[in-house]
Amino acid sequence: MSIQDEVIAIVSRVIKVPASELDAESGLGTVQGWDSLNHTSLVLALEDAFDIGFDFDELDRIVTVAAITQSLEAKGVTR
């Protein structure tokens, strides 16, 4: 499973939308239920799943599946 696939699975679980409705461009404000409150829950779930931490300034940038995937790859996450 690729990092993006894992991110989509986590987004699906946290935001409660089918993974089939998500793609790289899905994100905060474009997916029903992905709001600022659920985004915080998503960030916590991602940090737990990948055993990493996001800096406060990253939170403004990791608002799509693609941006989250890129950030994880930049942190050295591999699958």
C-alpha positions, 0 to 999 in steps of 0.5 A: 500500500502506498503512502497516499493509499494509507492517507486516503484510508485514514481520511476515510476513517476519520472524516467518515467518507468512503475511500472511493470518493477521495483522491489526491486533490480531496481536502479541507473544504472540498470533502463534506465533513472535512472541516477544521475540527475534523482536520485536527482529529485527522492530524492526530490520527496521521501523527499516530499512524505514521509515528511522526509530528507535524510542526504548527506551521505545517498545519496550514499546508497539509490540507489535501491528500496530496499535501499530506502525502508530500509532507510525510514523504519529506519526513522520510516516511516510506512504505 
